[in-house]
Amino acid sequence: MSSPEQKIVLASASPRRRELLAQLGINFQVVPSTADETLLAGEGAAAHVIRLSCDKAMEVASRTGQSGRWFIGSDTVVVRDETILGKPADAAEATRMLTSLSGRSHRVISGYAVHDRLCGQTLSAAVSTKVFFKDLTAREIEGYIATGEPFDKAGSYAIQGIGSFMVPKIEGSYSNVVGLTLWEVITALEEMGAIKLFGG
């Protein structure tokens, strides 16, 4: 059993990231970050999610009295062409987003950062997945929005939820689209000595 000083901390309020990490049997604490998520002028999507991932991990790690050694930050955006789509403010904005994604592909880009507070090392990167949408009818868009699922999701949809009906295929990491690129995060945790899967 690890001491409180050795534990892993997920710096996120996202239930999806918590569920993804938990399914691997890793022990961790959830401490939501309060880092500013404003997009900077001229900032590209990959640079944006990497910066926010680092900011989230570092913000929680820097709190006085916060226990833990390894801090995980992550941020996800949906990119249509070169436009970053965030979470919709209302049904009208969700309708516009889903209409713009209908019948075409877009990218989901997630950044991650794993910060070791003991030695000061941080591993971070961004991962991109190509997502294809079916042609959506106005009735499908209206019905999906009525479920309430789009409102706290970047791009106005959840691939792991009801929104899966819209996605015939993806190219790349599924967990990345859900919100946490698991392979990369697990690899970083192993490299930093935070975990050993299967006693390896």
PyMOL commands that set and color helices and strands:
alter all, ss='L'
color gray80, all
select helices_A, chain A and resi 4-6+15-22+45-61+91-101+138-146+149-152+154-156+162-166+174-178+182-191+197-199
alter helices_A, ss='H'
color red, helices_A
select strands_A, chain A and resi 8-10+28-30+70-80+83-85+105-116+122-132+169-171
alter strands_A, ss='S'
color yellow, strands_A
deselect
rebuild
show_as cartoon
